[in-house]
Amino acid sequence: MTTHSAVPVADPYVLTQDGIKEPPTGWRASLRYLGPGLITSASIVGSGELIATTTLGAEVGFALLWLVIFSTLVKVAVQVELARWTITTGQPALTGYNKVPPRLGRMGWINILWLLLALTKLLQLGGIVGGVAVAASILLPLGGDPLGFTSLAIWTSFLVTVSILMLYKNKYSIIERVAVALVVTFSFVTVLIALGLPFTPHAYGAGDLAGGLTFLIPAGALGAALAMFGITGVGADEITFYTYWCVEKGYARWVGPNDGSEAWLRRAKGWIKVMYKDALVSWVIYTFGTLAFYIMGAAVLNPQGLVPEGNEMITTLSNVYTNTLGDWASTLFLLGAIVVLGSTMWASIPSWARMYTNVLATMGALDWQDPVARLRWIRIFTVALPIVWGVAYLAIQSPVVMVQIGGVMTGVFLLAIVVAAWYLRRTETDERLRGGPAFNTLLAVSSVAIALLGVYTLLEVFELAP
């Protein structure tokens, strides 16, 4: 496990014979080596689940329940395929993206597109910061009314400052442990509430659930559906930064450099199996969390005609809890919202700091293999990004719209990731390590679904869709 001090003692991005470790066998032995997927889950449970998914349920009821399930499942195969390449090469995603032709100078077309994604994500992550600030402001107003600009500005500044101070060291073990605690706690409570709704005035039944599995998209809900598909489950950014956490957990270093030996092949297969388990646990967590938030929006908010908008998003969403458990639950929800949205902030800051640093390396601004330069730039972005996100929120103050804009662009970039995953699989992944028939079928289905989404989203953007 990597601990980022001034200079990493054992750089996880440099594969050496000294770093080799035999992989565990079986679930019990593998549990201590899980972690990258849990950091990813901490990022997912927040922008997608609490905001986009609950909002979609409030808008259309149970009608798009099938899309929630499909969205969380279909993208996992691409995530795993890209992580397989990373574990066997020791290279993170943006290094791989930059190898996909055609190129414009030093930059590949996917990394150029990534820069556009990053711009929209400034809005999406700004919406997350805003969601935390709104919840904190309602819970404890500072300097004025709960949703007044002064109170929101104070809380936004406080959250940005605390995030920078806590994450500046960029120590993997701390990031992993806090992410796990945050995501598991609130997801567990939310799933329990969703399961308990049938015993409240906001009960739903088998008929509601069956009606949500008709594979139809209600009129007027396409934009929100596209945004939700892009955000829920592993989105383009989570698929990308999952590779960094796989490296920093140690998977690639433990496999060691590819010397073509049977020993290397055995280790690679073993650590890829651990990654499979890690991705599966992550998928279970965020899928049940996503379903819970969607059902709560459909069962509680939709019948009342309540749709989260603007800074009132948090107070509207709190109806899910207060209408189910009573007024006392408002405080519980606000604390929970701070936790779940805060987990997204917590996981996103170090993840995006790594991606920005990596893309600068592909532009020639630094040597990615230089641990001192890499850590310096990661720390620069750890400071800069939360500040930019906070300013973006205070300038726009519409968390739902900000999150949905990022979600639409995520859908477009997913198409580029599919292209990269297949290119790297064909050109750099050892043939002996490619998945079996069942996985390859799932990867093909996943790729086609994501491709159709990306093409349709582009047509929508240019107003060419039917």
C-alpha positions, 0 to 999 in steps of 0.5 A: 500500500502506498503512503504519499509522503514527500517522496514515495518509498516504493513508487506504485507507478514503477514496476520492479522485481522488489515489489512483487507479491503473490496474490491471495486466493479466495474471498477471505484472503482477498478482503484486505486487498480490496479498496479502489472500488470502495473509493470509487463508490464514495465518489458515485454515491452523491452526485448520481444517487442523491441528486440525479437519481432521486430527481429523476424518480421525482420527475417520472415515478417508477417508469425508469426503474429499468434504466437505473438497473441497466445504468449501473450494470452495463458499464462495469465491464468497460471499467474492469477491462481498462483496469486489467490493462492498468494492472498488467502495465502499471499505467493509468488511464490517461496515459493509455488514452493518449496512445489511441490515434489520431493525435494532435501533436503530443495529445491524443484525441481522447485526452483533448475530449477529456479536457472538455469533460473536465470543464463540465465537471467543474460545474458538476463538482461545484454542484456537489460542493453546493449541495453540502454547503446548502445542507450545512447552512440549513442545519446551522446558518452562519451570518444570515438566513439558511439559504442566504448568500452569506451563509452559503459563502461561509459554508462553501469556504469552510468546506473547501478549506477543510477538504484541502487541509485533510487531503493535502498529504494525498495518503492512500490509506486515509482516503480509502478508510474515510471513503469506506466509512462515509459511503457504507454508513449513509447507503445502509441507512438509505437502503433500510428506509427504502425497504421500509416504505411499504409500511408507511403512507408512501407505500409502493408495491409489486405493481409499481416495480413491474411498471418500472421494468417496461423499458420505456422512457416517458415523454419529456424525460429523455434529457434527465434520463441521459444525464442519469445514465451518464452519472449513475454507476461508474461514469466516465470519470470513475472508470478513468480514476479507478485505474489510478487507485488500482495502481496506488493500492499496489495491484500493478506493483505486486504483479511486477514487470512483464518478463513473459514468464509463467510466474508473471502470468500467474501473478497477473491472473491472481491480482486481476481476480482480486480486482474483479472482487473489488469491482463486484463489491463496489457494484453491489454497494452503489447499485443498491444505493442507486435503487434506494434513492430512485425508489424514494424519489418515485414513491415519496416525491413524485406523488406530491409533485415535488421535484428538487430544484435550485438551492431548495434541492436539499429541503425538497429531498428532505421530504423523503425522510420527514414524510417517512419518519417524521419531522425529527428526521429532517436533521437526520437527512441533513447530516446524511446529505452532508456525509454522502455528498461529502464522500463524493467531494472526498473521493473526487478531489484526489482522483481529479488531482491525479487525472489533471496531473496525468494529462499535463504529463501527456502534454509534456509539462512533467515526467509522470515517472518522476515521483517528486514532480508528480506529487507536487502537481497532485498537491497543486490541484488538490488545493486549486480544484476545490476552490474552483468548484466552490467559486463555480457553485457560488456563481451559479447556485443551481446544484441539480442543473450543474450535476446534470450538465456534467452527466450529459458530457459524461455520456459522450466521453464514455464512448471515447473510453470504449474506443480506448478500452478496445484499442489497449486490449488489442495492442497492449493487453497480453492475449493470455489475460483477456477475459473468457467468453462470458466476460467478452460477451458482456464487454461487447454488450456494454460497449454497444450500449455505451456507444448508442448512448454517446451517439444519441447524446451527440445528436441531441446536443446538435439537435439532430435526434428524432 
